[in-house]
């Protein structure tokens, strides 16, 4: 029987303990607020001495402060880091520079647990004799993210596994973390004081509690796999139910390379991958009414040997009501017909605005919808590698967002659909793919 210890078990400098107690996490937020406030006073005094009248927003959103926020969220991990990523919608190049900098750092700086903390989690979830439950276990993670980290293992039956292990204290700190991050968002002026975050925060808490329940994610994998049906273009890891707990998700290890690395592949391969992903999104939305809504590039991989797209991470899987889907079908039909009045009616049906919405705000929303539907309305292939669509959507979004009188959140489900669509646009743009989007529906 192979040894259960290896050189990979030596200490790794890229590890950092996850603060798991409520007081420990709260103190981190307090220290961050104090540091940012001190920076504001220092820089404001300096500008006043120079005869300038500093704006609070410019004092708060300095590069140093952005990095301070990113550092603390990355160290805290859990809901604090996850919410920072959710707010960004994983669309760094469509955000103001300060937020884009936070996003980039949050993507890069996920550190894993120290050895002692990892062993405590394994003992808590699998028992004191946890080593007897697997043939081999690599204590050095192959990936680390906001809620957990992934390790390789070999089951007692000899199957190679990917073991996702949740950071300690994540579930217990979700509500307080989100409240604390929301306070920082308000304090830094990233959202106006008049904007009611309550509904979004409630949904964020619900979503993150679901993502932190690995038993639920295991059920989502089974449900999604069944809904997708037999489709040889995709590969989804199967769940090892014996080793899966609420805090550990054990899955069959699936080979693949980062999907964004396929940007170096030939044009036909890139086009095929992108077309496959668009067809999947429309199938999720219009057929399955069940969508994996997290567009993080890391949730997709590609197996060059089989030509299959690997689908990972189903914690953000979400179902949709038929009425909402009917509204989106109406929007797409109106866009393809070139009828702005029909698009207006469909947007009202979905809940983007109502009779009290000012006319110019409504027109800006419809402008955004028309832009988002450009690939769908293009006859033949749409060249995502040769378009300024993302920049135009960003600029129009900023124009709408800068008007503090129109800070209206559409129905929560819409935000998840937009997030998925925006992430897909960014990915196929990274691939410089050409896709006949209208043929994918």
C-alpha positions, -999 to 999 in steps of 0.1 A, spaced: 0 0 0 15 34 -10 27 57 16 2 83 28 29 109 33 51 125 7 76 154 1 45 174 -9 36 175 28 64 199 36 54 234 47 45 257 18 52 295 20 20 303 1 -2 293 31 -21 316 55 -44 307 84 -81 315 78 -95 336 106 -124 314 118 -137 332 149 -163 360 146 -142 383 168 -110 376 148 -128 384 115 -145 415 129 -112 428 142 -97 425 106 -125 446 92 -121 471 120 -84 474 113 -90 478 76 -115 506 82 -91 524 106 -63 521 81 -84 535 52 -97 563 74 -62 572 84 -52 573 48 -81 597 40 -71 621 68 -34 621 57 -40 626 20 -68 651 26 -46 672 49 -19 671 23 -42 683 -5 -57 711 17 -21 723 25 -16 726 -12 -47 747 -16 -69 720 -31 -104 709 -22 -102 671 -22 -132 649 -30 -139 622 -5 -143 596 -33 -108 604 -46 -93 601 -12 -110 567 -5 -104 551 -38 -66 554 -40 -46 526 -54 -31 519 -20 -65 517 -4 -78 494 -31 -49 471 -24 -55 473 13 -91 462 8 -80 434 -16 -54 421 8 -78 419 37 -105 402 17 -80 377 3 -67 369 38 -102 365 52 -114 344 23 -149 330 28 -179 352 21 -158 384 24 -136 374 -5 -165 358 -24 -187 389 -21 -158 410 -34 -157 388 -65 -195 388 -69 -197 426 -67 -171 427 -95 -191 402 -116 -158 387 -127 -155 414 -153 -124 433 -144 -119 450 -177 -154 465 -176 -149 481 -141 -134 513 -128 -97 510 -124 -99 508 -86 -123 479 -86 -105 462 -114 -73 463 -93 -91 447 -64 -106 421 -86 -72 412 -102 -56 408 -68 -85 387 -54 -81 363 -83 -44 359 -78 -40 359 -40 -61 330 -28 -38 314 -3 -44 279 13 -47 268 49 -16 260 69 -10 222 75 -23 222 111 -55 239 101 -61 216 72 -56 185 94 -81 198 119 -107 202 91 -100 167 78 -104 152 113 -136 172 119 -152 160 86 -137 125 82 -128 116 118 -96 110 136 -87 81 114 -93 100 82 -62 86 65 -79 52 65 -106 65 43 -84 70 13 -54 52 -2 -34 85 -8 -40 121 0 -18 150 -12 -17 176 15 -5 203 -9 -36 218 -26 -37 221 -64 -61 250 -62 -73 276 -36 -103 299 -39 -126 320 -17 -145 293 1 -123 263 -1 -92 246 -16 -88 214 -37 -65 184 -31 -57 153 -51 -64 119 -36 -67 82 -45 -98 64 -32 -96 30 -16 -109 16 -49 -80 32 -68 -99 61 -84 -82 95 -87 -102 121 -69 -104 159 -65 -113 168 -29 -127 202 -23 -122 212 14 -140 242 29 -122 267 50 -131 266 87 -156 291 99 -169 300 64 -205 290 70 -207 307 104 -193 340 92 -213 345 60 -239 369 74 -215 390 94 -189 391 66 -215 403 41 -227 430 65 -191 441 71 -183 442 34 -215 462 27 -204 487 53 -171 491 35 -188 495 2 -210 523 16 -181 539 34 -160 540 3 -188 555 -18 -188 526 -43 -226 526 -39 -247 557 -31 -262 561 3 -297 562 -13 -293 528 -29 -311 501 -9 -287 471 -7 -310 451 15 -325 428 -11 -291 422 -27 -275 414 6 -302 391 16 -298 372 -17 -260 372 -14 -263 356 21 -287 330 8 -265 322 -23 -234 319 -2 -250 297 24 -260 274 -5 -225 275 -20 -210 266 14 -232 234 16 -212 208 -3 -240 182 2 -263 206 -17 -236 211 -44 -233 173 -48 -271 172 -54 -268 200 -79 -241 181 -98 -265 151 -101 -294 173 -110 -275 193 -136 -260 162 -152 -294 146 -156 -309 178 -170 -280 182 -195 -285 147 -207 -262 128 -230 -240 154 -246 -205 142 -256 -192 177 -258 -191 181 -220 -176 162 -191 -189 167 -155 -171 150 -126 -192 124 -107 -195 126 -70 -180 102 -45 -209 101 -20 -191 80 6 -164 107 11 -186 138 6 -198 158 37 -212 192 42 -176 206 43 -159 182 19 -169 175 -17 -152 144 -32 -153 141 -70 -138 120 -97 -107 139 -110 -112 152 -145 -82 160 -168 -81 194 -185 -62 226 -191 -74 261 -182 -99 271 -208 -84 305 -213 -51 289 -223 -69 277 -255 -65 313 -267 -33 299 -283 -52 272 -302 -62 274 -339 -91 295 -349 -114 265 -357 -108 250 -322 -114 284 -305 -146 289 -325 -158 254 -317 -152 259 -279 -170 293 -279 -199 279 -300 -203 250 -276 -204 274 -246 -230 296 -262 -251 266 -270 -248 254 -234 -259 288 -221 -290 289 -243 -298 253 -234 -295 262 -197 -317 292 -200 -343 281 -225 -344 243 -222 -331 232 -188 -341 264 -169 -312 254 -147 -279 274 -149 -245 273 -133 -244 310 -128 -207 316 -117 -188 326 -149 -153 324 -133 -129 311 -160 -117 285 -135 -150 267 -136 -143 257 -172 -115 235 -184 -108 219 -218 -94 185 -225 -74 187 -258 -72 149 -260 -110 144 -261 -121 178 -273 -145 181 -244 -153 211 -223 -151 202 -186 -177 218 -163 -168 224 -126 -182 240 -95 -219 238 -92 -224 256 -59 -240 286 -78 -265 264 -97 -298 282 -99 -332 273 -114 -355 299 -131 -393 304 -133 -410 299 -167 -424 335 -166 -389 350 -163 -376 328 -192 -406 339 -213 -396 375 -207 -361 369 -219 -374 351 -250 -396 381 -257 -365 404 -253 -345 383 -278 -374 381 -303 -379 419 -301 -342 425 -306 -341 403 -336 -372 419 -350 -357 454 -344 -387 464 -324 -377 488 -296 -413 491 -284 -416 453 -281 -383 452 -262 -397 479 -238 -428 457 -231 -406 427 -225 -383 446 -201 -414 457 -182 -425 421 -181 -392 410 -166 -392 439 -141 -364 462 -153 -386 492 -148 -422 502 -143 -445 532 -151 -426 554 -126 -393 550 -144 -382 582 -161 -381 581 -199 -344 588 -203 -335 560 -178 -357 536 -197 -340 545 -229 -306 539 -214 -317 504 -202 -330 496 -237 -297 508 -252 -279 483 -230 -303 455 -240 -298 462 -277 -260 462 -273 -261 429 -254 -282 414 -282 -259 425 -310 -242 391 -313 -276 374 -314 -289 398 -341 -258 396 -363 -264 375 -394 -237 349 -397 -207 349 -374 -199 376 -348 -162 382 -344 -156 386 -306 -119 392 -312 -126 423 -333 -153 443 -316 -156 471 -291 -189 457 -277 -176 452 -242 -163 488 -240 -195 502 -253 -216 482 -228 -192 494 -201 -195 530 -211 -233 529 -213 -235 511 -180 -213 538 -164 -236 565 -179 -266 549 -163 -248 541 -130 -235 576 -126 -270 589 -124 -277 583 -87 -314 588 -93 -315 555 -112 -300 529 -89 -326 503 -95 -318 466 -91 -337 443 -115 -351 410 -102 -324 390 -84 -325 362 -110 -317 387 -137 -284 396 -120 -273 360 -121 -282 356 -158 -264 388 -166 -234 376 -147 -233 344 -166 -238 362 -200 -211 388 -191 -186 361 -181 -193 342 -213 -187 374 -234 -154 380 -217 -143 344 -221 -151 342 -259 -135 376 -263 -104 363 -246 -105 334 -271 -110 358 -300 -136 335 -313 -161 338 -341 -196 325 -333 -229 324 -351 -248 332 -320 -282 332 -336 -277 296 -346 -269 286 -310 -304 292 -297 
